[in-house]
Amino acid sequence: MRTALRKMGNSTGMIVPKAILGQLGVASGTAMELSVEGNRIVATPVETTRRAGWADAAATIGDAPDREAAEWLDVGLEGDRDLEW
């Protein structure tokens, strides 16, 4: 299968056909690591950790100035510190 390099703003890009994305098990928007091996470009999907950033996002709830968020502060948090994200 062939594709062409195309001008995309100040960069150059390549359209990857859906069939190739399907073989890799990735979709549009997937983060990819690029490297060069010899005269080939190698694109590898970036492994992501499940629930990455959840703990930080949850911690910001208590910092919210609105009334709805303040109501959550009354919810019991016993044992939460022992949870592993």
Backbone as CSV, one residue per row, in Angstrom:
resi,resn,N_x,N_y,N_z,CA_x,CA_y,CA_z,C_x,C_y,C_z
1,MET,0.848,-1.164,0.000,0.000,0.000,0.000,0.899,1.233,0.000
2,ARG,0.528,2.225,-0.783,1.326,3.448,-0.885,0.552,4.646,-0.382
3,THR,1.304,5.624,0.091,0.748,6.918,0.471,1.797,7.963,0.144
4,ALA,1.443,9.209,0.176,2.383,10.279,-0.166,2.560,11.214,1.022
5,LEU,3.735,11.813,1.093,3.972,12.853,2.088,3.260,14.111,1.620
6,ARG,2.640,14.834,2.572,1.859,16.015,2.226,2.218,17.173,3.142
7,LYS,2.119,18.353,2.619,2.346,19.566,3.405,1.165,19.746,4.342
8,MET,1.442,19.916,5.650,0.414,20.129,6.664,0.869,21.291,7.536
9,GLY,0.441,22.497,7.186,0.901,23.676,7.905,2.379,23.867,7.679
10,ASN,3.146,23.986,8.766,4.596,24.134,8.659,5.306,22.792,8.689
11,SER,4.550,21.693,8.695,5.127,20.355,8.777,4.795,19.550,7.536
12,THR,5.297,18.352,7.515,4.958,17.407,6.466,4.366,16.189,7.139
13,GLY,3.269,15.685,6.607,2.595,14.546,7.220,2.313,13.459,6.201
14,MET,1.812,12.367,6.718,1.477,11.223,5.883,0.132,10.690,6.348
15,ILE,-0.769,10.441,5.434,-2.054,9.844,5.753,-1.845,8.338,5.850
16,VAL,-2.232,7.770,7.000,-2.099,6.319,7.192,-3.466,5.706,6.917
17,PRO,-3.548,4.806,5.939,-4.835,4.191,5.602,-5.452,3.439,6.779
18,LYS,-6.793,3.441,6.826,-7.532,2.793,7.903,-7.157,1.314,8.041
19,ALA,-6.895,0.646,6.935,-6.530,-0.771,6.976,-5.232,-0.988,7.759
20,ILE,-4.277,-0.085,7.608,-3.007,-0.185,8.330,-3.247,0.074,9.820
21,LEU,-4.048,1.100,10.133,-4.363,1.383,11.538,-5.035,0.167,12.184
22,GLY,-5.927,-0.473,11.444,-6.607,-1.657,11.959,-5.645,-2.796,12.244
23,GLN,-4.659,-2.990,11.390,-3.663,-4.046,11.615,-2.840,-3.771,12.861
24,LEU,-2.623,-2.491,13.164,-1.874,-2.112,14.367,-2.756,-2.103,15.612
25,GLY,-4.072,-2.070,15.417,-4.985,-1.996,16.549,-5.045,-0.611,17.161
26,VAL,-4.861,0.421,16.324,-4.905,1.803,16.803,-5.949,2.577,16.017
27,ALA,-6.277,3.768,16.489,-7.249,4.626,15.813,-6.684,6.033,15.715
28,SER,-7.377,6.868,14.998,-6.982,8.262,14.880,-6.893,8.882,16.268
29,GLY,-5.825,9.623,16.521,-5.630,10.244,17.830,-4.703,9.468,18.749
30,THR,-4.357,8.241,18.375,-3.449,7.437,19.198,-2.054,8.058,19.183
31,ALA,-1.429,8.186,20.356,-0.054,8.696,20.440,0.905,7.647,19.874
32,MET,1.826,8.103,19.051,2.788,7.202,18.415,4.213,7.674,18.681
33,GLU,5.093,6.743,18.909,6.527,7.020,19.052,7.156,6.797,17.690
34,LEU,7.888,7.794,17.177,8.537,7.671,15.877,10.030,7.476,16.048
35,SER,10.587,6.604,15.213,12.035,6.398,15.207,12.465,6.078,13.781
36,VAL,13.757,6.142,13.564,14.309,5.823,12.252,15.211,4.620,12.408
37,GLU,14.984,3.615,11.581,15.832,2.416,11.558,16.312,2.250,10.124
38,GLY,17.610,2.497,9.933,18.141,2.473,8.570,17.501,3.607,7.790
39,ASN,16.849,3.278,6.682,16.160,4.315,5.907,14.638,4.170,6.026
40,ARG,14.176,3.640,7.164,12.742,3.436,7.404,12.265,4.258,8.603
41,ILE,11.043,4.742,8.510,10.381,5.385,9.637,9.568,4.315,10.344
42,VAL,9.771,4.166,11.643,9.040,3.179,12.435,8.128,3.924,13.402
43,ALA,6.835,3.616,13.347,5.842,4.236,14.233,5.301,3.161,15.162
44,THR,5.461,3.376,16.465,5.029,2.410,17.466,4.023,3.064,18.402
45,PRO,2.858,2.410,18.626,1.880,2.991,19.557,2.492,3.154,20.943
46,VAL,2.205,4.285,21.581,2.696,4.553,22.929,1.804,3.822,23.922
47,GLU,2.420,3.073,24.814,1.672,2.375,25.857,1.198,3.394,26.880
48,THR,-0.067,3.361,27.218,-0.595,4.259,28.240,-1.015,3.451,29.453
49,THR,-0.885,4.062,30.604,-1.286,3.430,31.852,-2.760,3.701,32.076
50,ARG,-3.512,2.649,32.362,-4.928,2.837,32.641,-5.099,3.725,33.861
51,ARG,-6.078,4.564,33.795,-6.417,5.497,34.870,-5.322,6.532,35.124
52,ALA,-4.441,6.730,34.161,-3.378,7.726,34.325,-4.003,9.093,34.545
53,GLY,-3.589,9.791,35.578,-4.066,11.126,35.873,-5.339,11.189,36.703
54,TRP,-5.960,10.048,36.970,-7.207,10.055,37.743,-6.998,10.602,39.153
55,ALA,-5.935,10.208,39.806,-5.702,10.652,41.184,-5.550,12.166,41.235
56,ASP,-4.804,12.740,40.286,-4.630,14.192,40.246,-5.953,14.893,39.966
57,ALA,-6.738,14.338,39.048,-8.031,14.945,38.725,-8.966,14.900,39.929
58,ALA,-8.963,13.794,40.643,-9.822,13.664,41.819,-9.393,14.636,42.917
59,ALA,-8.098,14.870,43.043,-7.589,15.772,44.074,-8.041,17.207,43.832
60,THR,-8.278,17.575,42.583,-8.678,18.949,42.278,-10.141,19.217,42.618
61,ILE,-10.933,18.182,42.833,-12.349,18.387,43.163,-12.479,19.215,44.437
62,GLY,-11.670,18.917,45.435,-11.726,19.660,46.687,-11.277,21.102,46.561
63,ASP,-10.551,21.418,45.498,-10.067,22.776,45.284,-11.078,23.652,44.548
64,ALA,-12.127,23.031,44.014,-13.110,23.784,43.222,-13.875,24.763,44.110
65,PRO,-14.072,25.998,43.640,-14.741,27.009,44.449,-16.274,26.911,44.428
66,ASP,-16.840,26.086,43.541,-18.302,26.082,43.441,-18.958,25.263,44.561
67,ARG,-20.209,25.530,44.801,-20.957,24.922,45.911,-21.125,23.415,45.727
68,GLU,-21.392,22.983,44.508,-21.598,21.550,44.265,-20.355,20.748,44.661
69,ALA,-19.188,21.238,44.284,-17.949,20.547,44.635,-17.752,20.551,46.143
70,ALA,-18.151,21.638,46.824,-17.980,21.730,48.270,-18.807,20.669,48.992
71,GLU,-19.951,20.278,48.421,-20.784,19.239,49.032,-20.053,17.904,49.100
72,TRP,-19.164,17.659,48.160,-18.415,16.400,48.159,-17.432,16.330,49.325
73,LEU,-17.076,17.450,49.879,-16.111,17.448,50.970,-16.662,16.757,52.215
74,ASP,-17.990,16.648,52.334,-18.608,15.983,53.483,-18.646,14.464,53.339
75,VAL,-18.316,13.943,52.171,-18.344,12.496,51.940,-17.163,11.865,52.670
76,GLY,-17.408,10.744,53.339,-16.341,10.073,54.078,-15.200,9.635,53.180
77,LEU,-13.984,9.863,53.618,-12.798,9.515,52.843,-11.940,8.471,53.554
78,GLU,-12.505,7.851,54.585,-11.735,6.880,55.357,-11.231,5.756,54.456
79,GLY,-9.941,5.500,54.504,-9.335,4.427,53.723,-8.904,4.824,52.323
80,ASP,-9.242,6.040,51.876,-8.877,6.461,50.525,-7.371,6.547,50.326
81,ARG,-6.652,6.926,51.358,-5.196,7.056,51.239,-4.531,5.705,50.960
82,ASP,-5.207,4.608,51.307,-4.646,3.273,51.095,-4.888,2.757,49.678
83,LEU,-5.745,3.452,48.907,-6.039,3.030,47.548,-4.850,3.286,46.656
84,GLU,-4.615,2.372,45.700,-3.532,2.540,44.747,-4.125,2.806,43.378
85,TRP,-3.731,3.936,42.762,-4.283,4.296,41.463,-3.499,3.639,40.404
